[in-house]
Amino acid sequence: MTKFMATASVAALGFLLAAGAPATAQQIQPNSGVGFADSSAPVEGPKTIAGTRSYESPIPFFKDLKPWDPNYKPPRTADGHPDLQGVWSSASLTTMTRGNGRNAGVGVKTLVIPPEQVAGATERAGYTKSAEDSQKRTDPNAGVFTDGNTQAGYNAFWIDPGSEWAKVNTEWRSSWITSPENGQVPFSKEGRSLRGNRMASVRQINNTGPEIRPVGERCLASFGSQAGPPLNNAMYNNNYQIVQTPDNLMIDVEMNHDARIIRIDRPGAKKAALPDSVKQWFGDSIAHWEGDTLVVETRNLNPTQLQVGAFPISPKGRVVEKFRRVSDEVIDYQFSVEDPVYYTQTWTGEIPLRKSRERVYEYACHEGNYALPGILRADSKGRDTAIDKEGE
């Protein structure tokens, strides 16, 4: 993503993603105040000026990926372990949970999408509809959008969510969550109350300075939970660059340019956990190799992470992640979240990370972005009406 694209409407996206609400691209609805110039006219849209290769995907399409070879031998680093390095993408119509948010109404209730239903589910997906609307010419006399839909902060030109449901080996998946069976995060009462607590704090603190604003708004950490743990995807910035040494693995996250440093045990030389008083943004992550699988355990996340991630982890919780390269194009990423405070049960998931030919560019979050000063100015004048609504 270019720097200009990265600076667009950061605060609006931060509010929605940090609260767990889906940020969406604008769709033309009956009450939106905008109509098509001719609903029967052929679909139109931007014409390429970049030549015949302009729409070539930098990542392989799921539909073109072959079944995973159980005898696959991954490339190896100098120390003999599988080489996980490169740029990988989680972009997909598939999301963490099933059948809600931007994928409400797709008509899929099971983890595995039957092959005969994939095309229909793709057509009904929210981002597919946004992409279709963005290609149609609107009536210049109909005015601007009037539906007050604050989630529709982007037209489809600026987003890059992916265009396919994800395929894990040979199975098309409707959610990253593999358990519970309903594909939903099993929040406890305490977990569900976190959003309300944050909103109460905003109302009660008489301070218009930036310190009380969520860390995503202030661009201190990624606000779509893309850095994890566990990893996730959003409407854009779904790339990860992995750099690997015998002692450490670094995941450079495109969203907000986060860098997760994972320490790796060596045989007979285990890494000591950091003191409890040292609470890094994304926790203390220590890994070890189990055959060709890198197993990562993360604990002791920064309490401010409750404002960052859609999936908070308490001091009693941990996240276990597994990275296994199953082909030249795919890393099979699996995770489990164990936390008796914020969740009623352990929940698990799986994301196929696809190899990309892209580079990860700098995410310049607030360079030239007037969103945060605008929020503070409105708040000082008592006009921050967003805090009157749950989820902001």
N, C-alpha and C positions, 0 to 999 in steps of 0.2 A: 504494500500500500504506500502511496506517495505521502510526503509530509503534508501536503494540502488536504488530502483526503483524511489523514489521521487527525487533523485539528477540527474537523467539522462536528459541531454540536456535541462536544464531549460530555458536557454536563447532563444533557437530556438522556443520553445513552447510559451514563453512569447511574443516574437515579433508577432507571428501569431495570438494568441488569443487576445492580447491587440489591435491589428489592426482590429479585426473582421474577419480575414481570418481563414479558417478552417485548423487546424493542422491534418494531416492524417498519417496513417500508410502506409508503402511502398507497392505499388502494382506493379506487373510485367507488363509492357506495351511493345508494339512492339519496341519502341525506347529506352528502358531502359538499353540495353546492357547485359541483363541477360535472359536466356532461361531455360525452363524446360528440365531436362535430358530426359524425355519421356512424352510427353503431353498426351499419352494414358494410362500411368501407373496409378494404383490406388492411391488415395490421401494418402499421408503418413505424419507423423508428430511426435512430441514428444510423448513418451510412459510414462504413469504415473508410478511413483514408490511410490505413496502415498496411495495405497490401493483402495478399492472399493468405498470409499466416496469422492475421490479426486475431482470429478467434480460436487459435490452437491452444488447448489447455496445457498449462505447465505441470499438471498432475494427471495421472492416468484415470480414465473413467472407471467407475466400479463395474460397469457392464462389460468392460473389456478385460478385466482381471481374471486370470485363470484360477481354478481351485488350488488351494495351498498343497504343495508337495510335501508329504510327511518326511521325505528323505532329503529335503532341501538343506544345503550346506551354506550358511551365511559367510560372507567375507569376514576376515578376522584382522584385529589390530596386532601390533607387534608383540603384545603380551599374550596373544592366543585366544582372546575372548571375541565374541561376535562384535562386529563393527556396526554401531548404531548411529554413526555420524551422518550428518547431512541435514537438509531441510525437509520437514514432514508436515502434512496438513491434516487437520480434523474437519475440514469444510464438508458439510453435508446437510441435506434436508432433515436427517435424523437428529434428534435433540436428546437431552438427558432423560426427559420424561416422555410418556406416551400420550398422545391424543388430547393434548390441551395446548394453551398458548397459541403460537402461530400454526400448530398442526391440529387444532381443534376441527373436527368435521371431516378429517380425511378418511374416516370409515375403517380404521384398523384398530383392533382391540388386542391382538396377540403380538408377542415379541417378534416372531418371524412373519414377515409379510408373504403370503402365498404369491408365487411368481405371476399368476394371472391377475393379481390385484395391484401389482407394482405400478403399472401405467396409470391406472385410475387414481391411486393414492398420490402419485407425482402431480397429476393434473389438479388435484384438489388442495395441494399444499399451499400454505399462505404465501411463501416466497415465489412460487410459480405464478400465482395470481398477480402478485405485485410486478413481476417481470413482464407479464402480459399487458397489464395496464400501462406500464411505462413505455410500451412500444406503440400505443395508440394516440392519435392526435385528438386533443380536446378542443372544445368550443371556446374560442377566444372571447366570446361575449357572455360566457356563463359565470365569470368571476373566479375568485380564488376559493380554496377549500374553506368551508364554514362549519364543519362538523365538530370542531374543537377536539379532534383526536390527537392528544399530545404524544401518543405512541408512534405516530406516523411522521417522524422527523426526517425521513430520508426518502428520496425517490430511488428506484431500483438501480439507477446508473452508478450510485456511490457505494453499493454494498457488494459483498462477495461471499454469500453464505454457502455456496455449493448448489448444484442443480439435481442431485440424485439422492435417493435413500442410500444409506450405507450398506455394503455387503460384507459380512464376516464369513470368510471362506466362501461357501456357496449359499449362505442364508442372507436374505434381505431383512434388515432390522428396522423396527419402528421406534426404538429407543436405545440409548446407551445402557440404561438400567436393565440388568438381566434378572435380578431379584430385588424386591418382591415381584411376584408374578404380574401384578397390575401395572408395573412400570412406573410407579410413583415413588418419590422420596418419602420414606416413612418418618416424617417429623414427629417428635414428641410434642407435648403441650409447651414445654420450654423452648423447643426449637421454633415453633410457630409464633411464639410471643416476641421473638427477637426483633422482627420488623416493627411491631407496635412500640417496643421499648425505644427503638431509635427515633421513631417519630415523636414520642413523648419528650425525648431529650431535646429535639430541635425546638419544640414549642416552649419548653420550660426555661431554656438558657437564654438570657437576654444578652446576646452577643452577636454582632453582625460581622465579626471577623471570620476569616477562613478556617480557624481551628475547629469549629463545630460542624463544618461541612463534611460529608463523607469523603473517605480517602480517594475514592474513584473520581469524584468531582475535582479533587485537588491534584489528580494525576500522580499520586504517590505509589499506586499499585494497580494492577489490572482489575477491572471491575466487571468482567464477564465470567469470572472464575476460570478463565482459560489457563492460568498458571497453575491452578489446582492448589493442593491436591484435593480431589482428583481433577485431572484435566477436563476441559469442556470445550464446546464450540459456541460461536455467536454469529452475528450477521456479517462480521468481517474480522480481519486480523487473526486468522485461524492457522497461522504458520508457526512452526517451532524449529529452531536450529539446535541440533545436538552436537556438542563437542565432548570428546571422550579421552580420558587418560587412564592409566592403571589405577589411580587413586581417587579420581573425581569424574563426575559427569555433569556437564552444564547444559541446562535447557534454556535457551534464549527465546522468550515468549514474545511474539510480535505485538500482542496487545500490551501497550504501555511499556514495552521494552523491558519486561521483567527478566531477571536471570535467576533461575533456581540452581543452586550448587548442591549436588548430591555427593556425599562422601562415600567411597567404596571400600569395604573391608578387604584386606588381603588375608590369605591363609595364615593363621597364627598371629595376626596383627589386627585385631578388631578396633574400630574407631570408637572412642569414648563419646557418650552422649554429652551435649553441651549442658552447662548448668541451667537449672530451671529458670534462673533470672535472665537468661539470654533467650529472648523470644523473637526470632526472626519472622519476617513477613509471612513466609510460607512454611515455617516450622523447621525442625531439625531433622533432616533426611539422611539416613544411613542405609547403604545398599550392600548386597552381597550377591555373588553369582551362584545360582543353582543350575548346574549344567550350562545351557546356552540362554538361560533366562536371568535377567537382572531383576532382583527383588528389592524394592525400596520400601522402608518403613519410615513414616513421618509422624512425629509427635511435637508437642510444645509449640503450637502456633501462636503468633502474636495475637493478643485479645482484640486488637484493632481489625484483625482479619474478619471478625464478625460483621464489619461494615463492608468488607471487600468481597467476600465470597457468598454465593448463593447457598453454599453448603458448609456451614460453620462446624468447627471441631472444638470440643471443650478440652480442658486440661486432662480429662479422663479418657479422651478418645485417641484414635490413631487411624492412619490411612496406609494401606499396603498396596503398592503398585507393582505391576510386573510388565517388563518390556521384553518381548521375544520377536526377533526378526524371522518372519515366516516366508519371505520371498524378497527378491531385489526391490520390489515396489511397496512392501507393506511391513510395518511393525504392528504386531498384535499387542495392544495395550489393555491390560485388565486391572481392575482396582476393586478393593473392598473397603468400606467405611464402617468402623466399629466405634460407637460412641453411645454409652448408656444415658447420657444427659440429653442430647439433642435429637436422638432417634430411638424409635421403639424396637428396632432390630438392626442387625448388620445388613447393609445393602451393598450390592455388587454391580459391576458394569464392565463393558468392553467396547473399545473404540479402535477401529482399524486406521492407523496413521499411514497416509500414502506419501510416497517419495515425490518431492517437487523439484522442478528445475529452477525455481525462483530463488532470489536472495531475500533475506530479511533485512529491510531497511529501517532506519531510525524512526521511532515513533515519537514525534515532537508534539506532545500532548497539548501544551498551552502556549506554544509559540504562535502569536497572532490570533489567539482564541480569546474572544471577549465574553465567553459564557460565564465564568466565575465572577468577574467584576459586575456583570449584569445581575447575577443572582444576589450578590451582596447589596447592590444598590437598591434592588426591589425589596429585599428584606428590611433594609433600614427605613424604608418608607411604608412598611406594613403592607406591601403588595405581593408578598410571596404566597400567593393563593395555593400553590402546589402543596404546601405542608398541611392544608386542610383535608387532603385526600389521602386515604390509605395507600401506601406504596410510593407516594410522592410522584 
